[in-house]
Amino acid sequence: TPDEHERFIAAFTLHGRKWKKVAKHVRTKTPVQTQNHGESHMRQLKRAGKKIPPPEKKRGSGKTWTLAEHDRFLIGLRTHGREWSKVAKVVRTRTNKQVANYAYIHFQQLEREGKGHL
């Protein structure tokens, strides 16, 4: 309906491609229905040469590592070296991939600080 579309436009302007938030704002459509409408709307905008919001960036859990996780990471690293699956078992709250990514960043930081690898 025109009223739903008006609410959609307001929410889309505010939230971009965060379809759950847009759907809450529209109130009468599911996130999937809202996404379908949004994709159709973006195609129309693109054809008209208008600006569309960029896709949401996919990121990891988005949760900062706690000091306890960092400490367990260091213990696991000292104990198991670069065997990330074993280090992840010591950390307990992160996946192998998260641990490997964290290690990469950790080693980069050490390099920048001139401390080298452990």
C-alpha positions as a Markdown table, in Angstrom:
| # | Residue | x | y | z |
|---|---|---|---|---|
| 1 | Thr | 0.0 | 0.0 | 0.0 |
| 2 | Pro | 1.1 | 3.6 | -0.4 |
| 3 | Asp | 1.2 | 3.9 | 3.4 |
| 4 | Glu | 3.5 | 0.9 | 3.8 |
| 5 | His | 5.7 | 2.2 | 1.0 |
| 6 | Glu | 6.0 | 5.5 | 2.8 |
| 7 | Arg | 7.0 | 3.8 | 6.0 |
| 8 | Phe | 9.4 | 1.6 | 4.0 |
| 9 | Ile | 11.1 | 4.6 | 2.5 |
| 10 | Ala | 11.4 | 6.3 | 5.9 |
| 11 | Ala | 12.9 | 3.1 | 7.5 |
| 12 | Phe | 15.1 | 2.4 | 4.5 |
| 13 | Thr | 16.5 | 5.9 | 4.7 |
| 14 | Leu | 17.2 | 5.4 | 8.4 |
| 15 | His | 18.4 | 1.8 | 8.5 |
| 16 | Gly | 19.6 | 1.0 | 5.0 |
| 17 | Arg | 19.6 | -2.7 | 4.3 |
| 18 | Lys | 19.0 | -3.8 | 7.8 |
| 19 | Trp | 15.8 | -5.6 | 6.8 |
| 20 | Lys | 14.7 | -6.7 | 10.3 |
| 21 | Lys | 14.7 | -3.1 | 11.4 |
| 22 | Val | 13.0 | -1.9 | 8.3 |
| 23 | Ala | 10.3 | -4.5 | 8.7 |
| 24 | Lys | 9.7 | -3.4 | 12.3 |
| 25 | His | 9.2 | 0.1 | 11.1 |
| 26 | Val | 6.9 | -0.9 | 8.3 |
| 27 | Arg | 5.0 | -3.1 | 10.8 |
| 28 | Thr | 2.9 | -5.1 | 8.2 |
| 29 | Lys | 5.6 | -7.0 | 6.4 |
| 30 | Thr | 8.1 | -9.7 | 7.3 |
| 31 | Pro | 11.9 | -9.1 | 6.9 |
| 32 | Val | 11.9 | -11.3 | 3.8 |
| 33 | Gln | 9.0 | -9.4 | 2.2 |
| 34 | Thr | 10.7 | -6.1 | 3.2 |
| 35 | Gln | 14.0 | -7.3 | 1.7 |
| 36 | Asn | 12.2 | -8.3 | -1.6 |
| 37 | His | 10.6 | -4.9 | -1.7 |
| 38 | Gly | 13.9 | -3.2 | -0.9 |
| 39 | Glu | 15.7 | -5.0 | -3.7 |
| 40 | Ser | 13.1 | -4.1 | -6.2 |
| 41 | His | 13.2 | -0.5 | -4.9 |
| 42 | Met | 17.0 | -0.4 | -5.2 |
| 43 | Arg | 16.8 | -1.7 | -8.8 |
| 44 | Gln | 14.4 | 1.2 | -9.6 |
| 45 | Leu | 16.8 | 3.7 | -8.0 |
| 46 | Lys | 19.7 | 2.3 | -9.9 |
| 47 | Arg | 17.9 | 2.5 | -13.2 |
| 48 | Ala | 17.0 | 6.1 | -12.4 |
| 49 | Gly | 20.7 | 6.8 | -11.6 |
| 50 | Lys | 20.1 | 7.5 | -8.0 |
| 51 | Lys | 22.2 | 6.6 | -5.0 |
| 52 | Ile | 21.6 | 3.4 | -3.1 |
| 53 | Pro | 23.0 | 2.4 | 0.3 |
| 54 | Pro | 25.9 | 0.0 | 0.2 |
| 55 | Pro | 25.4 | -3.5 | 1.4 |
| 56 | Glu | 26.0 | -4.2 | 5.1 |
| 57 | Lys | 29.5 | -5.3 | 5.7 |
| 58 | Lys | 29.7 | -8.8 | 7.0 |
| 59 | Arg | 31.9 | -9.0 | 10.0 |
| 60 | Gly | 32.8 | -11.6 | 12.6 |
| 61 | Ser | 31.0 | -11.8 | 15.8 |
| 62 | Gly | 31.6 | -8.2 | 16.3 |
| 63 | Lys | 32.4 | -8.8 | 19.9 |
| 64 | Thr | 35.7 | -7.5 | 21.2 |
| 65 | Trp | 37.9 | -10.1 | 22.8 |
| 66 | Thr | 37.8 | -10.0 | 26.6 |
| 67 | Leu | 40.9 | -9.8 | 28.7 |
| 68 | Ala | 40.2 | -13.3 | 29.8 |
| 69 | Glu | 40.0 | -14.6 | 26.2 |
| 70 | His | 43.2 | -12.8 | 25.4 |
| 71 | Asp | 45.0 | -14.3 | 28.4 |
| 72 | Arg | 43.7 | -17.8 | 27.4 |
| 73 | Phe | 44.8 | -17.1 | 23.8 |
| 74 | Leu | 48.4 | -16.3 | 25.0 |
| 75 | Ile | 48.4 | -19.5 | 27.1 |
| 76 | Gly | 47.2 | -21.6 | 24.2 |
| 77 | Leu | 49.7 | -19.9 | 21.9 |
| 78 | Arg | 52.6 | -20.7 | 24.3 |
| 79 | Thr | 51.4 | -24.3 | 24.8 |
| 80 | His | 50.3 | -25.2 | 21.2 |
| 81 | Gly | 52.1 | -22.7 | 18.9 |
| 82 | Arg | 50.2 | -22.1 | 15.7 |
| 83 | Glu | 47.8 | -25.1 | 16.0 |
| 84 | Trp | 44.7 | -22.9 | 16.0 |
| 85 | Ser | 42.2 | -25.6 | 16.7 |
| 86 | Lys | 44.1 | -26.5 | 19.9 |
| 87 | Val | 44.5 | -22.8 | 20.9 |
| 88 | Ala | 40.7 | -22.4 | 20.3 |
| 89 | Lys | 40.1 | -25.2 | 22.8 |
| 90 | Val | 42.1 | -23.3 | 25.4 |
| 91 | Val | 40.3 | -20.0 | 24.6 |
| 92 | Arg | 36.9 | -21.9 | 24.7 |
| 93 | Thr | 34.7 | -19.1 | 23.5 |
| 94 | Arg | 36.0 | -18.6 | 20.0 |
| 95 | Thr | 36.1 | -20.7 | 16.8 |
| 96 | Asn | 39.3 | -21.9 | 15.2 |
| 97 | Lys | 38.9 | -19.2 | 12.5 |
| 98 | Gln | 38.4 | -16.5 | 15.0 |
| 99 | Val | 41.5 | -17.5 | 16.9 |
| 100 | Ala | 43.5 | -17.6 | 13.7 |
| 101 | Asn | 42.3 | -14.2 | 12.7 |
| 102 | Tyr | 43.0 | -12.8 | 16.2 |
| 103 | Ala | 46.5 | -14.3 | 16.0 |
| 104 | Tyr | 47.2 | -12.6 | 12.7 |
| 105 | Ile | 46.2 | -9.3 | 14.2 |
| 106 | His | 48.1 | -10.0 | 17.4 |
| 107 | Phe | 51.3 | -10.8 | 15.4 |
| 108 | Gln | 50.8 | -7.6 | 13.3 |
| 109 | Gln | 50.6 | -5.6 | 16.5 |
| 110 | Leu | 53.7 | -7.2 | 17.9 |
| 111 | Glu | 55.6 | -6.4 | 14.6 |
| 112 | Arg | 54.4 | -2.7 | 14.8 |
| 113 | Glu | 55.6 | -2.5 | 18.4 |
| 114 | Gly | 59.0 | -4.1 | 17.4 |
| 115 | Lys | 58.4 | -7.1 | 19.6 |
| 116 | Gly | 58.4 | -9.7 | 16.8 |
| 117 | His | 56.6 | -13.1 | 17.1 |
| 118 | Leu | 56.4 | -15.2 | 20.2 |
